[in-house]
Amino acid sequence: MSTSPKRDVFANLARVGTALSSPTRIEFLELLAQAERSVEQLATLTGTTVANTSQHLQKLRQAGLIIGRKEGLYVFYRLAGDEVVEMLSAMSRVGEAYVAEVERIVRLYFTSKDELEPIPAKELLDRARKGLVTVLDVRPPEEFAAGHVPGAINIPIHELEKRIKELPRRREVIAYCRGPYCLMSYDAVSVLRKKGLKARRLEDGMPEWRAAGMPVE
């Protein structure tokens, strides 16, 4: 402890910044925002070795961003709270506003994929409650089971083309996935439009929906 409490706080906040200095660790946070996962599951999803995954997770845990629990031989991790999601969202906004390369990537690879404005969370909830839209969750089943938009239909993106008949054709489909940089919802909207359905994306993903205090099933 130094003689300056303010500097002590800043020093500990810097640990959070250090934990976020790896793109792999940020990806782990995105995945853990969907559902609790084991070290082995995270390693498989990201193509990282189990040893490296464990090291990355320890840094995130030391910074207070994730919480772990042991079950038999396995350790499972989850986010410490919705504040972590809010922090990642704030990072995204700052990056898009002030980091030229981030703005360029978003413009070239995301905005160009779908130039229609995505639907905000509150508008989607209102329209879904009135039965005006079909809400489509294109994440894997285990993520859907951990929490989803009320009334959403789960069709993982790789199954969408062969299961598209399960969707009502007379209602607009609103697709969502893991977050603002998740391409699954973009791909889903593209598939749906090619099949003649009216489709748009949710503005963000499931973690942001939950962090905003919206209802979750």
N, C-alpha and C positions, 0 to 999 in steps of 0.2 A: 504494500500500500504506500503510495507516494503522499506528499503533502498537499496534493491537488486532487480532490475528488473528481473534478471535471476531467482531468487527464486520465484518471483511473477508468472512468466510464468510457472515454474515447479509446483507451487501450483495449478494452474488452469489445467495443464495437468493431475495432480493427480486426479482431479475431473472426468476426462474422464476415467481414470483407475478404479476409484471407481464405475462408472456407468457400467463398463464392468465386474464387479466382480460377477455378477449373471448369471448363465446359462439361466435362463428364459429371462433376458433382452437381451442376445445375440440372443436367438431364436426370440424374437420380432424384432430385427434388421434384421434378415434373412427374416422374413415375410414382413416387411415393405420395404425391398429391391425389392420385387416383385411388390407391388402395395400399394397404399394408403389404410388404413384400419381404421375402428372405434375401439373404446375401446372394444365394445361388440364383434366385429368380432375376435379380437385378443384373447379375453378371451375364446371364443368358440374353436378356433383353437388350443389353448394350454392347455385347461382344467384348466385354472386359473380363480379364481373368478374375477368379474368385479372390485371389490374394490382393490384387489391386483394388477390387471392389471393397474389400474389408478395410483397406487403408483409407480410401476415400470416405467411407461411411464413418470411420472414427473421427476424421476431421470435422465432418458435419455434426457429429454427436458432441464433440468437444466445444463446438461453437453454439450448442444449444438448439440447433435447427431441427434435429430429429431425435426420436426416442426409440430405444430398442427393448425387446423382450426376448427371453429365451424360452424355447419350447422343444424339449428333448435335445436333439443334437443341433437344432437350427436356431438361428437368431433372426427375428423379424423386426423390421423397422417401419416407422410411420412418421409423418411430420409432427413437430411439436405443437402446432396449432395453425389456425387460419391466417395468423399474422405473417407466417412464412410465405403463403400464397400472395398476400397483399404486398409483401416486400418484392417478390419476383415480378408482380405486375408493375410496381413502381419502377423497377429496373428497366423493364421493357419500354415503358413510356419515356423514360429519360434517354434510353439508347436510341429509340426511334426519333426523338426530337433533336438530340444533340450529337449523336455519333453518326457521321456520314455513311460509314460502311453498313451500319445496321439499317439506316433509312434506305440505302440502295438495295440491299438484299430483300427487304420487305416489299419495296416497290416492284422489283424485277421478278421475284419468285412467288410472292403472295398476292399482292394487289393485281398483278397481271393475270393470275389464275381466275380471279373472280372480281370483276369491277363493280358488282352490285353491292350496295351497303348491307352489311350483316344486320340481323335483327337484335336489338338490345334485350337483355334478360327480362326486364319488367314487361315489355311489350309481348314477348313470347309467352310469359306466364298468363297474361290477360287473354291472349288469343287462344291459348291451349285450353283454358278453363271454359271458354265459350264454344269450344269444339270447332274452331275455324282452321286449325292446323294439325298436322301429324308431326309429333316430335320424334326424331330418329337419333338414337345413340349408336355410333359406329365403332365404339371401343370394344375391346375383348370382353367376353362374358364375365370374367372375374372382376373387372373394373366396374361394369354395370351393376353387378351384385353388391358391390361395396357402397353404392349410392348413385342415384340417377335422378333426372328431372321427372317429376310426377307424371305418370301416364306415358312415358317414353317407350318406344319400341326398340329393342336391341337387335340390330343386324350388323355384325362385324363387317368392316369394309370389304374384306376379301370374299364375303358371302353375298354381297349386295346384289350383284347382277343376277344371280340365280334365284334370289328370294324377293326380287322387286315386286312380284305380284301380291305379296303380303301387305303392300302399302295401298291405302285408298287413293284412287287416281283423281278424285274430285277435290281433294284438299291440298293446299300447299304443304310441302314437307320442309321442316326446319331441322337441319342436321347439326350435330355438335360432336366434339371429341375431347381431347385432353387439354387444349388451351389454344392461345392465339397463334402459335407457331406449329400446331399439329396439322399435318397435311391431309389427314384422313377425312375431315369434314369437307375440304376443298374437293377431294377426289369423289366423295359421295355426291356432292352437288353436281359435279360434272357428269357422272353416270346417270343421275336422275333426270337431268335436263335432256341428255341424249335420248332417253327413253320416253320423252314427252311429258314428264312431270314438272310442275312448277316447284322450284326448290331454292332455298336460301340457307345461309349458315347462321348459327348463333354467334353473337359478337365475340364471346370468349368461350371457355370450356367449362367442364364440370367443377374444377377446383374454384374458379372465380365465381361461379354460380353459388356454391356453398359459402364461400367467404363473404359474399354480399348479403347473406342471411336469407336467401331464397329457400323455399321448401324443397326437401330432398326425400325421396323414397329409398 
